[in-house]
Amino acid sequence: MNARCVLGMVGSDKHNKGIRTLSRMFRDHGLEVIYIGEYNTPAQVVSAAVSEDVDFIGLSFSNGNYVARLGEVLAELRAADADDIAVIAGGLIHDEDVAELERIGVAAVFGPGAQHRSILEWVDSAIIQQKVAADAVGERP
């Protein structure tokens, strides 16, 4: 059961080592990865996610505007009637911002030092198992 994801970065954030590592890790784990790179707008991220019919969006941040940018992505998803697409965030995210990100609808946050195993476990439990269950009843998660 292949899950699909869009991975990229929003705005002027250009430190892409983490998101590129995640892209390879997800591909090695059997996910279909659509890597859209850096300098995207929230609308571009959502457009790619909707057109590619992905299960989740993964965004990486190395600057401090991630709360606003993630809020914009989530608003774009709602506007596109695609808020069933989960959004995860990673990178230089401060512990004190995690509760706010979860409150606005970010499905998972993986900050500095997140272990690859924990990210893949989240994907397996939150995305893959949900996708298998939905496919069993003929619905999209």
N, C-alpha and C positions, 0 to 999 in steps of 0.2 A: 504494500500500500504506500504509494509515493505521495508525500506531502510536498506542496509547492510553496515557495516563499520568494518575496522580493527583498533584497538587501541593498542598502545604500546609505547615503548621508544627505542631510538637508542643510541648505544655506551655504555659508562660506567655509564651513568646517572641511578641512582637507587632509587630516591625519588618518589615512585609510588602512594602516597596517592591521588594525583590529578587525575591521569589517571584511577585509580580504582573507584573513585567517579564518574567520567564521564561515565565509563562503566555502572555502576548501573543506573545512571540518564538516559542514552540512552536506556537501556533495559526497564526501567519503562515507557519511552516515546513510546515504541513499535518498536524500532529499533532492528535489529539483529546485535549483537556485537560479533566480533571475537577478543578476547583479547589475544595478543601474548606476553605480559609481557615486561620484561626489557632485556637489553644487545643485542638488535638486530642490524644487519647490515642493511644499506639501501637496499641491495639486498634481504635480508630476508623479510623485510617489504613489498617490492613490490611483491615478489613471493607470499606471503600470500594474498595480495590484489588481485592479478590477479587470483590465483587459487580459491579464494572464491567469485570472481565476485562481489566485493564490489562497492559501490557508492562513498565512500570516505575513506580516511585514517586520523586518528587523532593521532598526536604525542605530547607528553609532554616532556618538558625540564626544568631542574632545574640548568643546568650549562650553560656556555657561548658559547658553540660551535654550537648553533642551526642554525645559518645562513649557515654554511658550511654543516652541516648534512642534513638540509632541501634541500639544493641545490643538494646534492648527491641523495636524495630520488627522487627529481623531474627528475634528469638526468636518473636514473634507470627506472622511469616510461616512459620517452621518448624512451629509448632503448628497452623497452618491448612493445612499441606501445600501451601503456596504459595511455597516458597522459590525457585521458578523466576522469580519477579517480581524484577527488578533494583531496587536502591535506589541513588539518587545523592544526594549531599549538597552543599550550597553555603552560602555566607554567610561569616561571620567564623570560619573554621576555621583553626587554627594549623598551619603547615607540619609541626611536630613531631608532630602527631596523625594525619597522613595515613596513615602506615604502619600504625598501630593500626586505623584505620578500614578499611583494605583487608584487614587480617588477619581482622577479624571478619566481613567479607563485603560491605562497601560497594563497589559496582561502580565508582564514579567519585566524585571529590571535586573541586569547583570552588570554590576559596577566593577571597579578595578579589582583584579585578583580573582574574578569569577573563574571557577574551574570548568574546563570543557565538559567534563562529565556531568556537572550540574545543569549546564545549558542543554545538553542532549537529553538528559532525564526529563527536563521540562518539556522539550519538544515531543518526546515519546509519550508522556502522560497527558499533556494538554492538547496536543494537536493530533498525533497519530491515533491514539486510542479513541478520541472523539470522532475522527474521520472514519475509522473502522465501524464504530457504532452507528454513525449517521448513514453510511453506505449500506449497512445491514437493513435499515428501514427505508432506504431510498431518498434520504434527505441530505442536503449539504449542511455541515456543522456551522 
